[in-house]
Amino acid sequence: MRYVAVCGPADADPALLDHARRAGRLLAAGGWVVLTGGLGGVMAAAAEGVSAAGGTAIAILPGTDRSAAAPGHAFALPTGMGEMRNALLVRSADAVLAIGGSWGTLSEVALAARTAVPLAVVAGEVPSFAGDEVVVAETVDEAIRALQERS
């Protein structure tokens, strides 16, 4: 069983939310367990897609309140670590899919690139020094195919 972290902004536009829902459905159909930061936006949309496809989504929350997890997550793990939970999210995953961008997403992208966790980015930025191993994909489908090949 493979675990993938789906990262993205809590404040996301409708196109990013559509990407995240599709990613959740495709990942669940492929047998992946999906990890998210557990809150709104891309995280909630990915969990929604996972749940709709009968998969498992796990919320790794920044706070201490388990009930803060967005619907769609089968399990909620409150860390009480704030943004430092981003490192737990990335290091718990076999691969990372970033959809869109925010400060938190950028930190997760950097942690994945730095620690050689297979990484694909859709509709977001990748620092030029991140290396050639980072897949910048046009579509969620392309990103997931790349992660399947690399993990």
C-alpha positions, 0 to 999 in steps of 0.5 A: 500500500502506498501513501501520497500527500496531497498538498495545496492551499486552504484558500483555493479557487474552483479550478484547484478544487476540481483538480484536487477532487479528481486527484482524490478519486484517481488516487483512491481508485489506484489504491493509494492512501491519501494524506492531507493537512486536514483542513479546507480548500485543496485538502478538503477537496482531495479528501472528498474525492477520496471518500467518493471513490471509497478510499482512505484519506488521513488528516494530519492536522496542525492543531489539537482538535480532531474535529477540525478535520474536513469531511471526507477524512477517514482518520484525523491525527491532531499534532498540535505542531502548527505549520511544523506538521508539514514535515510530518505530512511529507515524511509520512508519504511515499510521494507528494502531489502539490496542487496550486501554491501557498506558503504552506504548499511551498514548504511541503514542496521544498521538504519533499524535494530536499528529502528526495520524496517523489514530487509532482506539482500541478498549477503551482510553482517549483523553485529553480533549484529543486532539481530535475526530479520534480515533475511539473505536470499540466494535468492531475492525470499526468502528475499521478502517472509520474508519481506511480512510476517514481514511487 
